[in-house]
Amino acid sequence: MSELRDYLELSYSELEDLNLQAKEQRRKRVAADVIQEERLKYLTDERRIKAVTVLFSDLEGRLHMLDYDKKFLVKSYDNLTFDGSSIRGFTAQRESDLRLGIDWSAFYWAPADVFGPGKVLVFGEVIDKNGGTYSADIRGVLKEFSNEMFSTQGYTLNAANEIEGFLFEGIDAERKFHDTGVFEYVNKGGYYHSLPGDPLREFIDTSAEVQRAMGFENEKDHPEVAPSQFEINYTYGEVVAAADQIQLYKLICRQIATQMGMTASFLPKPVVGVNGSGMHTNVSITKNGKNLFWDPKGEEKVSRMAWQFTDRILTHGNDLCLLLNASVNAYRRLDPHFEAPNQIKASAVDRGSMIRIPIGNEKSARVEVRSVGPDANPYLVLYSIFKSGLHGDTSKIKNLRQAERYLPDNIYTAIEHFRGADWTTKLLGADVKGRYADLKQASADRCPRLLGTIVKAPEVQFHHDVYNQLLWNIF
């Protein structure tokens, strides 16, 4: 039967070539209408494609996917409506009609053995009734900000994220946690140690192969400090592409794990007593190809601009904490006993500091924000870091970079800081800020304020990454 279905299935090397070409167009900012024309022609001519998967993210960063028949999409790409009232954090029911635009530059060819044959992926943009960027579509907000910085200042905003996760036994281990009360490791090796062919190494290898095929330009991958923990690193990119890749990274890892009968979890601290998972976020700004954060004569060999950027983030550390640590469970990770960055400080060496200034050179000089959880909305993370670093306030606190200040140890305190900060209103607008805080409050109110030493079922059940629609509707 399968030979009757002549759907597109490309080798991994062919996929990599196509995805790297598309990535280069995006990096060079080829005009949107040129890329649109090229992609539409490709979809029309390539008869073996049956469907286009359009991806977009809700306010909390949960990835949503819609499959459009290829022929329908080619004819109707400029009028793709959907019901926004069913997406948490989007519109109220009375104003539920939203449209999806297509960001043709964010186009990916995906391996048929993972995503199915005859499919390609593209990121969508949520458009409001007036034809502009929808305020709760933070990807669109980030893209607007990035374009504004490029057009007015000549700045290219760059990011690279180190995303850690755990691999657990069984499919849907998170959704079943309220029954089992435990996550089972697939591997009890250690940092950098996993025998070839064991489940963790096989998972890492397979995920890395898919990422490579999708143009990620991998750098290194390895088991992390905790048992069954992994990290698969790839190169930096322009800020919107970097955020897109975080969403794809998590999607790929979850899909590969499911195919292996396991679960890839991005809960920040699913198991107490071992290191949690972070998403260390490395950022820099270039102009005309020059890294503006590099200064061989500067303190720690970074520029005055990089230090000013750092000082503004430190100033707003508590304001932004709920955006960077977006779940009840994330506050378990901010524990100083496990290299966790709970101090609102900047340091070249102290891994307990919110911001680290890594050793770098002209190409790699950067600022590393370490307090980010892997479950946070990547578009919100990068938007809040860059906008705060460039346009935020600078506190008059004495010795700001080493002052005794700490991030919240529970989500309730983080919500209070977030709601009370003028800066978060400037960042998101009062409406979106209120929606986001209300979503976090709803999750928090289902969980104990004092976390204790045991991971509680509600902090997993009502976690935005796991998100069980049926469960939420009961409340």
Salt bridges, closest charged atoms under 4 A:
GLU24 OE2 - ARG27 NH2 2.61
GLU24 OE2 - LYS28 NZ 3.67
GLU38 OE2 - ARG39 NH1 3.23
ASP45 OD2 - LYS41 NZ 2.66
GLU46 OE2 - ARG48 NE 2.95
ASP58 OD2 - ARG62 NH1 2.46
ASP58 OD2 - HIS64 NE2 3.07
GLU60 OE1 - ARG62 NH2 3.08
GLU60 OE1 - ARG88 NH2 2.96
GLU60 OE2 - LYS440 NZ 2.98
ASP67 OD2 - LYS119 NZ 2.64
ASP103 OD2 - ARG139 NH2 2.92
ASP103 OD2 - LYS143 NZ 3.19
GLU125 OE2 - ARG139 NH1 3.90
GLU125 OE2 - LYS143 NZ 2.55
ASP172 OD1 - ARG175 NH1 3.69
ASP179 OD1 - HIS178 NE2 3.62
ASP205 OD1 - ARG201 NH2 2.99
GLU217 OE1 - LYS23 NZ 2.84
ASP221 OD1 - ARG201 NH2 2.45
ASP244 OD2 - ARG26 NH2 2.55
ASP244 OD2 - ARG139 NH2 2.86
GLU299 OE1 - ARG401 NH1 3.44
ASP311 OD1 - ARG401 NE 2.81
ASP319 OD2 - HIS316 ND1 2.86
ASP335 OD1 - HIS337 ND1 2.90
GLU368 OE2 - HIS280 ND1 3.34
GLU368 OE1 - ARG356 NE 2.77
GLU368 OE2 - ARG370 NH1 3.44
ASP375 OD2 - HIS463 NE2 2.77
ASP393 OD2 - HIS316 NE2 3.85
GLU404 OE2 - LYS345 NZ 3.42
GLU416 OE2 - ARG449 NH2 3.58
ASP431 OD2 - ARG435 NH2 2.89
ASP438 OD1 - ARG419 NH2 3.03
GLU459 OE2 - ARG332 NE 2.82
ASP465 OD2 - LYS250 NZ 3.68
ASP465 OD2 - ARG254 NH2 3.03
